[in-house]
């Protein structure tokens, strides 16, 4: 015992003690089903949501074109350039129609100044501005990046631990992978992280013949357009509202609103659940100071008119402006339940997503399925361990105890290292964990067989042990290194379960090298130090 340097004891014991302490620390992970250990379980073991979403990048283009149209309308009005209307021939283009020859130069000048990077084309009585391909590509890329960031922020604010939110596919992909383990209410969480929650305030355009400030919407779109003589005025769009009745039934009503939003959710500073004047759930909001000033001016100049509040292009309500609303404070009503009001306030606080998403793939995994997978994994591991134990004790006798001790240390080290670095244990990871058990025994077999060969040629026990470890080292290093390279390749190019397998296998290989070469030799040195004159080795 005295012949083993102190540093070797420190190197051998410190990782083991550290792993045990980490695994036994109480945490939320400890209750997730792996023998009460502090191990982060993956989605397939813990249960939760797996989704692949596609970002609707056209939404981001639409938003940019909306802003461009607002600038163009304002500039055309200031320049006094006459035109009939502005249309959208494509998602990334604006077309000014009904342009007189006398006003063509003025309209073209406005388009060139307001949209310097766009291509301007002239037609009969019209001018068309098309967004540049580079700008469009950049907007689509930025939309995916912003949605990914927004989803991550919502997941973090909701408090979902160990969530995985990444971009899926090659560079330029518009797909996002979201994995949320341990989710109790999948439907609600999915709604919270995927709904854009884009809030807008738009002024209502009262149809001819209707009472201003007291319009209740139309029963269908065609009826509404008919009120305007069959054609909507320029700058007016129809938006719908789903109205919930007390008995639970729903009906749809339609509203004529200005295309340009007076205020948007980007102007919000805070939002909280509150109660309306009747004590029913609502959402109170506070605007940023500049937006608050615009809101005060807007309400002051439009007393008596109706202003609609929209969420994701759907009308929530259209209240009448009774008086100026100073300070940028207000309240959103819409027959919400308490949960709906909480969720809306949460989404508004988290910020609107730049674009909507379409769910391409969705899987909800129940915790019972994960618990069953863990149980089967533990059973298979126990069976493998028993068979390995029998083999080592029968074939290598006393030295087999050395291998078993090393194997037990390796199993603890793998879990401890994964827990320390926050790595996730998945079902394929359990397979990798069991595989490393066999590879650990393989290293011991190489060492023990070399020791046997040295003993056959007449070397002493001490010399045979030293030679066995020295001569087997290169073979052990080569086999583990080549497998580690494969594991790194799997991690680099694989996804999901393949990565989980690669992580566990990589950690297992490194632990195998440490325990089989360093710890196993220390145990032999300890034994030979206790019996320096031993003549025969049980191997």
C-alpha positions as CSV (number, residue, x, y, z in Angstrom):
1,X,0.0,0.0,0.0
2,X,2.8,2.4,0.8
3,X,4.4,1.9,-2.6
4,X,1.4,3.6,-4.3
5,X,2.1,7.4,-4.6
6,X,-0.4,9.8,-3.0
7,X,-1.3,11.4,-6.3
8,X,-2.5,8.1,-7.7
9,X,-4.9,7.7,-4.8
10,X,-6.2,11.3,-5.4
11,X,-6.6,10.7,-9.1
12,X,-8.4,7.4,-8.5
13,X,-10.7,8.4,-5.6
14,X,-11.6,12.0,-6.5
15,X,-13.6,11.2,-9.7
16,X,-15.4,8.3,-7.9
17,X,-16.4,10.4,-4.8
18,X,-17.4,13.3,-7.0
19,X,-19.6,11.1,-9.2
20,X,-21.3,9.6,-6.2
21,X,-21.9,13.0,-4.6
22,X,-23.4,14.4,-7.9
23,X,-25.6,11.4,-8.4
24,X,-27.0,11.6,-4.9
25,X,-27.7,15.3,-4.9
26,X,-31.4,15.9,-4.6
27,X,-32.9,17.6,-7.6
28,X,-36.0,17.6,-9.9
29,X,-34.2,14.9,-11.9
30,X,-34.1,12.5,-8.9
31,X,-37.8,12.0,-9.1
32,X,-37.9,11.2,-12.8
33,X,-37.4,7.4,-12.6
34,X,-33.8,6.3,-12.6
35,X,-33.4,4.8,-9.2
36,X,-33.7,8.3,-7.6
37,X,-30.4,9.4,-9.1
38,X,-29.6,12.9,-10.2
39,X,-29.6,12.0,-13.9
40,X,-31.1,14.0,-16.7
41,X,-33.5,11.8,-18.7
42,X,-34.3,12.3,-22.3
43,X,-37.7,12.8,-23.9
44,X,-38.1,9.1,-24.6
45,X,-37.5,8.2,-21.0
46,X,-39.1,11.1,-19.2
47,X,-42.1,11.7,-21.5
48,X,-43.0,15.0,-23.1
49,X,-43.4,16.7,-26.5
50,X,-41.4,16.2,-29.7
51,X,-42.2,18.6,-32.5
52,X,-40.7,19.6,-35.9
53,X,-42.0,23.0,-37.0
54,X,-41.6,24.9,-40.2
55,X,-41.4,28.7,-40.0
56,X,-43.8,30.5,-42.3
57,X,-41.2,32.9,-43.6
58,X,-43.8,34.5,-45.9
59,X,-45.2,36.1,-42.7
60,X,-42.0,38.0,-42.2
61,X,-42.0,39.2,-45.8
62,X,-45.7,40.2,-45.4
63,X,-44.8,42.2,-42.3
64,X,-42.0,44.0,-44.1
65,X,-44.2,44.7,-47.1
66,X,-46.9,46.1,-44.7
67,X,-44.4,48.5,-43.3
68,X,-43.3,49.5,-46.8
69,X,-46.8,50.1,-47.9
70,X,-47.5,52.3,-44.9
71,X,-44.4,54.4,-45.7
72,X,-45.4,54.6,-49.4
73,X,-49.0,55.7,-48.6
74,X,-47.8,58.3,-46.2
75,X,-45.3,59.7,-48.7
76,X,-47.7,59.7,-51.6
77,X,-50.2,61.6,-49.5
78,X,-47.6,64.2,-48.5
79,X,-46.5,64.5,-52.2
80,X,-50.1,64.8,-53.4
81,X,-49.5,62.1,-56.0
82,X,-52.8,60.8,-57.2
83,X,-53.6,57.0,-57.5
84,X,-56.5,54.7,-57.0
85,X,-55.2,51.9,-54.9
86,X,-52.2,49.8,-53.8
87,X,-52.3,46.0,-54.3
88,X,-50.0,43.0,-53.6
89,X,-49.4,41.1,-56.9
90,X,-47.0,38.8,-55.0
91,X,-46.0,38.4,-51.4
92,X,-42.8,40.5,-51.9
93,X,-44.2,43.3,-54.2
94,X,-46.4,46.4,-54.2
95,X,-48.3,47.7,-57.2
96,X,-49.7,51.3,-57.3
97,X,-52.7,51.3,-59.6
98,X,-54.6,54.1,-61.3
99,X,-51.7,56.3,-61.7
100,X,-52.3,59.3,-64.1
101,X,-49.6,60.2,-66.5
102,X,-49.2,63.6,-64.8
103,X,-48.6,61.8,-61.4
104,X,-46.3,59.0,-62.7
105,X,-43.0,60.9,-62.1
106,X,-44.1,61.8,-58.5
107,X,-45.2,58.2,-57.7
108,X,-42.0,56.8,-59.1
109,X,-39.9,59.2,-57.1
110,X,-41.8,58.2,-53.9
111,X,-41.2,54.5,-54.6
112,X,-37.5,55.0,-55.3
113,X,-37.0,57.1,-52.2
114,X,-39.0,54.9,-49.8
115,X,-37.9,51.5,-51.3
116,X,-34.3,52.2,-52.4
117,X,-33.3,48.5,-52.6
118,X,-36.5,47.4,-54.5
119,X,-36.8,47.1,-58.3
120,X,-39.3,49.6,-59.9
121,X,-41.1,48.6,-63.0
122,X,-43.6,50.7,-65.0
123,X,-46.8,49.5,-66.5
124,X,-50.0,50.9,-68.1
125,X,-51.4,53.2,-65.5
126,X,-49.4,51.5,-62.7
127,X,-46.0,51.2,-61.1
128,X,-44.7,48.0,-59.5
129,X,-42.0,47.7,-56.8
130,X,-40.5,44.3,-56.1
131,X,-38.3,43.5,-53.1
132,X,-34.7,42.5,-54.0
133,X,-33.8,38.8,-53.9
134,X,-31.0,39.4,-51.5
135,X,-33.2,41.4,-49.1
136,X,-35.9,38.8,-49.3
137,X,-33.4,35.9,-48.6
138,X,-32.0,37.9,-45.6
139,X,-35.5,38.5,-44.2
140,X,-36.4,34.8,-44.5
141,X,-33.2,33.8,-42.7
142,X,-33.7,36.4,-40.0
143,X,-37.3,35.2,-39.5
144,X,-36.1,31.6,-38.8
145,X,-33.4,32.9,-36.4
146,X,-35.9,35.2,-34.6
147,X,-38.6,32.5,-34.3
148,X,-36.0,30.1,-32.9
149,X,-34.9,32.8,-30.4
150,X,-38.5,33.6,-29.5
151,X,-39.5,29.9,-28.9
152,X,-36.4,29.5,-26.7
153,X,-37.3,32.5,-24.7
154,X,-40.9,31.3,-24.2
155,X,-39.6,27.9,-23.2
156,X,-37.2,29.4,-20.7
157,X,-39.8,31.8,-19.2
158,X,-42.2,28.9,-18.8
159,X,-39.6,27.1,-16.8
160,X,-39.3,23.9,-18.8
161,X,-36.0,22.3,-17.7
162,X,-33.7,20.5,-20.1
163,X,-35.6,21.5,-23.2
164,X,-34.0,21.1,-26.6
165,X,-34.7,23.8,-29.2
166,X,-32.5,23.7,-32.3
167,X,-32.6,24.4,-36.0
168,X,-33.0,21.2,-38.0
169,X,-31.4,20.4,-41.3
170,X,-28.7,22.1,-43.4
171,X,-27.9,25.8,-43.5
172,X,-30.8,27.8,-44.7
173,X,-33.4,25.3,-43.4
174,X,-36.7,26.8,-42.2
175,X,-37.3,23.9,-39.7
176,X,-37.0,24.0,-35.9
177,X,-36.8,20.9,-33.6
178,X,-38.4,21.3,-30.2
179,X,-38.2,18.7,-27.5
180,X,-39.8,19.4,-24.2
181,X,-39.4,16.7,-21.6
182,X,-41.6,16.3,-18.5
183,X,-44.5,18.5,-19.8
184,X,-47.7,17.9,-17.9
185,X,-50.1,19.7,-20.2
186,X,-48.8,19.2,-23.8
187,X,-51.7,21.0,-25.6
188,X,-51.3,24.1,-23.5
189,X,-47.5,24.3,-23.7
190,X,-47.7,23.7,-27.5
191,X,-50.1,26.6,-27.9
192,X,-47.9,28.8,-25.7
193,X,-44.7,28.3,-27.7
194,X,-46.1,28.1,-31.3
195,X,-48.7,30.8,-31.4
196,X,-47.2,34.0,-32.9
197,X,-49.2,36.2,-30.5
198,X,-48.9,39.3,-32.8
199,X,-51.1,42.0,-31.3
200,X,-52.4,44.9,-33.3
201,X,-54.7,47.9,-32.8
202,X,-56.5,49.0,-36.0
203,X,-59.0,51.7,-36.6
204,X,-62.5,50.5,-37.7
205,X,-63.8,52.0,-41.0
206,X,-67.6,52.3,-40.5
207,X,-69.6,51.1,-43.6
208,X,-71.9,53.7,-45.2
209,X,-75.2,53.9,-43.6
210,X,-74.0,52.4,-40.3
211,X,-73.9,54.2,-37.0
212,X,-70.3,55.4,-36.3
213,X,-68.9,54.1,-33.0
214,X,-71.6,51.5,-32.6
215,X,-71.0,49.0,-35.4
216,X,-71.3,45.3,-34.5
217,X,-69.7,43.6,-37.5
218,X,-71.3,41.7,-40.4
219,X,-72.5,38.2,-40.6
220,X,-70.4,37.3,-43.6
221,X,-67.7,38.9,-45.7
222,X,-69.8,39.3,-48.9
223,X,-72.5,41.2,-46.9
224,X,-69.8,43.5,-45.5
225,X,-68.3,44.2,-49.0
226,X,-71.8,44.9,-50.3
227,X,-72.2,47.7,-47.7
228,X,-69.3,49.4,-49.4
229,X,-70.9,49.1,-52.9
230,X,-69.2,45.9,-53.8
231,X,-65.6,47.1,-53.5
232,X,-63.6,47.8,-50.4
233,X,-62.0,51.2,-50.2
234,X,-58.2,51.4,-50.7
235,X,-56.4,50.7,-47.5
236,X,-59.2,48.7,-46.0
237,X,-59.2,45.0,-45.3
238,X,-61.7,42.6,-43.8
239,X,-60.8,40.7,-40.6
240,X,-62.9,38.1,-38.8
241,X,-63.8,37.5,-35.2
242,X,-64.8,34.2,-33.5
243,X,-67.4,35.1,-30.9
244,X,-68.0,32.7,-28.0
245,X,-71.5,32.6,-26.6
246,X,-72.5,31.8,-23.0
247,X,-73.9,28.3,-24.0
248,X,-70.5,27.4,-25.5
249,X,-71.5,27.8,-29.2
250,X,-69.5,30.1,-31.5
251,X,-70.2,32.3,-34.5
252,X,-68.1,34.4,-36.8
253,X,-68.4,38.1,-37.5
254,X,-66.5,40.4,-39.9
255,X,-65.0,43.8,-39.5
256,X,-63.7,46.4,-42.0
257,X,-60.4,47.8,-40.6
258,X,-57.6,49.9,-41.8
259,X,-54.7,47.8,-43.2
260,X,-52.1,49.9,-41.3
261,X,-51.8,49.1,-37.6
262,X,-51.9,52.1,-35.3
263,X,-50.1,50.1,-32.5
264,X,-48.6,46.7,-32.5
265,X,-47.4,44.2,-29.8
266,X,-43.8,45.3,-30.4
267,X,-44.9,48.5,-28.6
268,X,-45.8,46.6,-25.4
269,X,-43.7,47.0,-22.3
270,X,-45.7,44.6,-20.0
271,X,-48.9,42.6,-19.9
272,X,-50.6,40.9,-16.9
273,X,-53.9,39.1,-16.2
274,X,-56.5,41.5,-14.7
275,X,-60.2,41.8,-14.4
276,X,-62.6,44.0,-16.4
277,X,-65.2,46.3,-15.0
278,X,-67.5,43.3,-14.4
279,X,-64.7,41.3,-12.7
280,X,-64.2,38.9,-15.6
281,X,-60.7,37.8,-16.7
282,X,-59.0,40.3,-19.0
283,X,-55.4,41.3,-19.9
284,X,-54.0,44.7,-18.8
285,X,-51.1,46.2,-20.8
286,X,-48.6,49.0,-20.6
287,X,-47.1,50.5,-23.7
288,X,-43.5,51.8,-24.1
289,X,-43.3,55.6,-23.6
290,X,-43.1,56.6,-27.3
291,X,-46.0,54.2,-28.2
292,X,-47.9,55.5,-25.2
293,X,-47.7,59.0,-26.5
294,X,-48.9,57.8,-30.0
295,X,-51.8,55.9,-28.3
296,X,-52.8,59.0,-26.3
297,X,-52.8,61.1,-29.5
298,X,-54.7,58.5,-31.5
299,X,-57.4,58.1,-28.9
300,X,-57.7,61.9,-28.5
301,X,-58.2,62.4,-32.2
302,X,-60.6,59.5,-32.7
303,X,-63.1,59.9,-29.8
304,X,-66.3,58.2,-30.8
305,X,-64.7,55.8,-33.3
306,X,-64.1,52.1,-32.8
307,X,-60.7,50.6,-32.5
308,X,-60.3,46.9,-33.0
309,X,-57.8,44.8,-31.1
310,X,-56.4,41.9,-33.1
311,X,-54.4,38.8,-32.1
312,X,-52.7,37.0,-34.9
313,X,-54.9,38.8,-37.5
314,X,-58.1,37.8,-35.7
315,X,-60.3,40.4,-34.0
316,X,-60.7,40.0,-30.2
317,X,-62.9,43.0,-29.6
318,X,-63.7,46.4,-31.2
319,X,-64.5,48.9,-28.3
320,X,-65.6,52.4,-28.8
321,X,-63.1,55.1,-27.8
322,X,-64.9,57.1,-25.1
323,X,-62.1,59.5,-24.4
324,X,-58.3,60.0,-24.6
325,X,-56.4,57.2,-23.0
326,X,-53.2,58.8,-21.5
327,X,-50.2,57.0,-20.0
328,X,-50.2,54.1,-22.4
329,X,-52.2,51.9,-20.1
330,X,-55.2,49.8,-21.3
331,X,-57.1,46.6,-21.0
332,X,-57.9,43.8,-23.5
333,X,-61.3,42.0,-23.0
334,X,-62.6,39.1,-25.0
335,X,-64.5,36.7,-22.8
336,X,-61.4,34.9,-21.7
337,X,-61.2,32.2,-19.1
338,X,-58.6,32.7,-16.3
339,X,-56.2,30.3,-18.1
340,X,-56.6,32.0,-21.5
341,X,-55.9,35.4,-19.9
342,X,-52.8,34.1,-18.2
343,X,-51.6,32.5,-21.4
344,X,-52.2,35.6,-23.5
345,X,-50.4,37.8,-21.0
346,X,-47.5,35.3,-21.0
347,X,-47.2,35.3,-24.8
348,X,-47.4,39.1,-25.0
349,X,-44.7,39.5,-22.3
350,X,-42.5,37.0,-24.1
351,X,-42.8,38.9,-27.4
352,X,-44.5,38.1,-30.7
353,X,-42.9,35.6,-33.0
354,X,-41.7,37.2,-36.2
355,X,-43.5,34.6,-38.2
356,X,-46.0,31.8,-37.7
357,X,-45.1,28.1,-37.7
358,X,-46.6,25.0,-39.2
359,X,-46.2,21.8,-37.2
360,X,-44.8,19.1,-39.6
361,X,-44.3,16.4,-37.0
362,X,-45.6,16.0,-33.5
363,X,-45.2,13.2,-30.9
364,X,-46.4,13.2,-27.4
365,X,-44.7,10.6,-25.2
366,X,-46.3,9.6,-21.9
367,X,-44.3,9.2,-18.8
368,X,-45.5,5.6,-18.3
369,X,-43.9,4.6,-21.6
370,X,-40.6,6.2,-20.4
371,X,-40.8,4.4,-17.1
372,X,-41.3,1.1,-18.9
373,X,-38.3,1.8,-21.0
374,X,-36.2,2.5,-18.0
375,X,-37.4,-0.7,-16.3
376,X,-36.6,-2.8,-19.3
377,X,-33.2,-1.1,-19.7
378,X,-32.3,-1.8,-16.0
379,X,-33.4,-5.4,-16.3
380,X,-31.4,-6.0,-19.5
381,X,-28.4,-4.3,-17.8
382,X,-28.7,-6.4,-14.7
383,X,-28.9,-9.6,-16.8
384,X,-25.9,-8.6,-18.8
385,X,-24.0,-7.8,-15.6
386,X,-24.8,-11.2,-14.0
387,X,-23.7,-13.1,-17.1
388,X,-20.5,-11.0,-17.3
389,X,-19.9,-11.6,-13.6
390,X,-20.3,-15.4,-14.0
391,X,-17.9,-15.4,-17.0
392,X,-15.2,-13.4,-15.2
393,X,-15.3,-15.4,-12.0
394,X,-15.3,-18.8,-13.8
395,X,-12.6,-17.9,-16.3
396,X,-10.3,-15.6,-14.4
397,X,-11.2,-16.6,-10.8
398,X,-9.7,-14.2,-8.3
399,X,-8.6,-11.7,-10.9
400,X,-12.2,-11.6,-12.0
401,X,-13.0,-9.7,-8.8
402,X,-10.6,-7.0,-10.0
403,X,-12.5,-6.7,-13.3
404,X,-15.8,-6.6,-11.5
405,X,-14.6,-3.8,-9.2
406,X,-13.4,-1.8,-12.2
407,X,-16.7,-2.4,-14.0
408,X,-18.7,-1.1,-11.1
409,X,-16.5,2.0,-10.8
410,X,-16.9,2.6,-14.6
411,X,-20.7,2.4,-14.4
412,X,-20.7,5.0,-11.6
413,X,-18.2,7.3,-13.4
414,X,-20.3,7.3,-16.6
415,X,-23.5,8.4,-14.9
416,X,-21.6,10.9,-12.7
417,X,-19.8,12.6,-15.6
418,X,-23.1,12.8,-17.7
419,X,-24.9,14.3,-14.7
420,X,-22.1,16.8,-14.0
421,X,-22.1,18.1,-17.6
422,X,-25.9,18.0,-17.9
423,X,-25.8,15.4,-20.7
424,X,-29.1,13.6,-21.4
425,X,-29.6,9.9,-21.0
426,X,-31.9,8.5,-23.7
427,X,-33.1,5.1,-24.6
428,X,-30.4,4.6,-27.2
429,X,-28.0,6.0,-24.5
430,X,-29.0,3.1,-22.2
431,X,-28.0,0.8,-25.1
432,X,-24.6,2.6,-25.3
433,X,-24.3,2.4,-21.5
434,X,-24.7,-1.4,-21.6
435,X,-22.4,-1.7,-24.6
436,X,-19.6,0.0,-22.7
437,X,-19.9,-2.7,-20.0
438,X,-18.9,-5.3,-22.6
439,X,-16.1,-3.1,-23.9
440,X,-14.8,-2.6,-20.3
441,X,-14.6,-6.4,-19.9
442,X,-12.9,-6.7,-23.3
443,X,-10.0,-4.4,-22.0
444,X,-9.7,-6.6,-18.9
445,X,-9.6,-9.8,-21.1
446,X,-6.7,-8.3,-23.1
447,X,-4.7,-7.5,-20.0
448,X,-5.5,-10.8,-18.2
449,X,-4.5,-12.9,-21.2
450,X,-1.2,-11.0,-21.5
451,X,-0.5,-11.6,-17.8
452,X,-1.2,-15.4,-18.4
453,X,1.2,-15.5,-21.3
454,X,3.9,-13.8,-19.2
455,X,3.3,-16.3,-16.3
456,X,3.6,-19.2,-18.7
457,X,7.2,-18.2,-19.7
458,X,8.2,-18.2,-16.1
459,X,8.1,-14.6,-15.0
460,X,7.3,-13.7,-11.5
461,X,3.8,-12.4,-10.6
462,X,5.0,-8.8,-10.2
463,X,6.8,-8.9,-13.6
464,X,4.0,-10.7,-15.3
465,X,1.4,-8.0,-14.1
466,X,3.7,-5.1,-15.2
467,X,4.3,-6.7,-18.6
468,X,0.7,-7.6,-19.1
469,X,-0.5,-4.0,-18.6
470,X,2.4,-2.5,-20.6
471,X,2.0,-4.8,-23.6
472,X,-1.8,-4.7,-23.7
473,X,-2.0,-0.9,-23.5
474,X,-1.5,-0.2,-27.2
475,X,-4.2,-2.7,-28.2
476,X,-6.6,-1.2,-25.7
477,X,-5.8,2.3,-26.8
478,X,-6.2,1.5,-30.5
479,X,-9.6,-0.3,-30.0
480,X,-11.0,2.5,-27.8
481,X,-9.7,5.3,-30.0
482,X,-11.1,3.9,-33.2
483,X,-14.5,3.4,-31.5
484,X,-14.3,6.9,-30.1
485,X,-13.8,8.3,-33.6
486,X,-16.9,6.6,-34.7
487,X,-18.8,7.9,-31.8
488,X,-17.7,11.5,-32.5
489,X,-18.8,11.0,-36.1
490,X,-22.2,9.8,-34.9
491,X,-22.6,12.8,-32.6
492,X,-21.5,15.3,-35.3
493,X,-23.7,14.1,-38.1
494,X,-26.5,12.3,-36.2
495,X,-29.6,13.7,-34.7
496,X,-31.8,13.0,-31.7
497,X,-31.4,9.3,-30.5
498,X,-28.2,8.8,-32.4
499,X,-26.6,11.7,-30.6
500,X,-27.8,10.2,-27.2
501,X,-26.1,6.9,-28.1
502,X,-22.9,8.7,-29.2
503,X,-22.7,10.8,-26.0
504,X,-23.1,7.8,-23.7
505,X,-20.7,5.7,-25.8
506,X,-18.0,8.4,-25.8
507,X,-18.2,9.0,-22.0
508,X,-18.1,5.2,-21.5
509,X,-15.0,4.8,-23.7
510,X,-13.1,7.5,-21.8
511,X,-14.2,6.0,-18.5
512,X,-13.1,2.5,-19.8
513,X,-9.6,3.7,-20.5
514,X,-9.3,5.3,-17.1
515,X,-10.6,2.4,-15.1
516,X,-9.2,-0.5,-17.1
517,X,-5.7,0.8,-17.4
518,X,-5.2,3.0,-14.3
519,X,-7.7,1.8,-11.6
520,X,-7.2,-1.9,-12.4
521,X,-3.4,-1.6,-12.2
522,X,-3.7,0.2,-8.9
523,X,-5.8,-2.7,-7.5
524,X,-3.2,-5.2,-8.6
525,X,-0.4,-3.0,-7.1
526,X,-2.4,-2.8,-3.8
527,X,-2.9,-6.6,-3.7
528,X,0.8,-7.3,-4.5
529,X,1.8,-4.7,-1.9
530,X,-0.1,-6.6,0.7
531,X,1.4,-9.9,-0.5
532,X,4.9,-9.1,-1.8
533,X,6.1,-12.7,-1.9
534,X,3.1,-14.2,-3.6
535,X,4.2,-17.1,-6.0
536,X,0.9,-17.8,-7.8
537,X,-1.8,-15.5,-9.1
538,X,-5.4,-16.5,-9.3
539,X,-6.0,-15.7,-13.0
